[in-house]
Amino acid sequence: MAPIKAGDKVRIDIPDTTDPDHDRLHGEMGTVVEVVEDDLGGVTGDSRDSYKFRVRLDDDEVVNTRWVDLRPV
């Protein structure tokens, strides 16, 4: 089961300043609009990695991210 579900309010937290998405997304807030399951967890060995989260940011942009970059509001 996904650790975060559709409807949850989240903040994107990318502390690594070398991450290409850091400047654009770090600190942005939004709402999870969809959870998409894939097989990445089988590759990494962490079942939490088997989910991608589509987040509608407060400015209406929709981004895809993993659990590791999301925090509850």
C-alpha positions in Angstrom: 0.0 0.0 0.0 1.2 3.5 -0.8 2.4 5.5 2.2 0.7 8.6 0.8 -2.8 8.6 -0.8 -4.7 10.8 -3.3 -6.1 13.8 -1.5 -3.2 14.2 0.9 -1.6 17.7 1.1 2.1 17.5 0.8 5.2 19.6 0.6 8.1 18.7 -1.8 11.3 18.4 0.1 14.5 18.0 -2.0 17.4 18.9 0.3 20.1 18.0 -2.2 20.9 21.3 -3.9 22.6 19.4 -6.8 19.3 17.7 -7.7 18.0 19.2 -11.0 14.5 19.7 -9.5 15.7 21.4 -6.3 15.5 25.0 -7.4 12.2 24.5 -9.1 10.3 22.3 -6.7 11.9 22.4 -3.2 9.4 23.8 -0.7 6.5 23.7 -3.1 3.1 22.7 -1.7 0.3 20.7 -3.4 -2.2 17.9 -3.3 -1.7 14.3 -4.4 -4.1 13.7 -7.3 -3.1 10.2 -8.3 -0.9 7.3 -7.1 0.6 5.2 -9.8 2.1 1.8 -9.0 5.1 0.5 -10.8 7.8 -2.1 -10.3 10.7 0.0 -9.0 10.4 -1.4 -5.5 11.4 -4.8 -6.9 14.5 -3.3 -8.2 15.4 -1.3 -5.1 14.2 -3.7 -2.5 12.0 -1.0 -0.9 8.3 -1.5 -1.4 7.7 2.3 -1.0 9.6 2.8 -4.2 6.8 1.0 -6.1 4.7 4.2 -6.2 4.9 7.5 -8.1 2.8 10.4 -6.9 1.2 12.9 -9.2 1.0 16.1 -7.3 -1.0 19.2 -8.3 1.0 22.1 -7.0 -0.7 25.2 -5.6 0.1 27.0 -8.9 -1.8 24.2 -10.7 1.4 22.6 -12.2 1.3 18.8 -12.0 4.5 17.0 -11.2 5.4 13.3 -10.6 7.6 12.4 -7.7 8.5 9.6 -5.3 7.8 9.3 -1.6 11.3 10.3 -0.6 10.7 13.8 -1.8 7.3 14.3 -0.1 6.4 15.5 3.4 3.0 16.0 5.0 1.9 19.6 5.3 
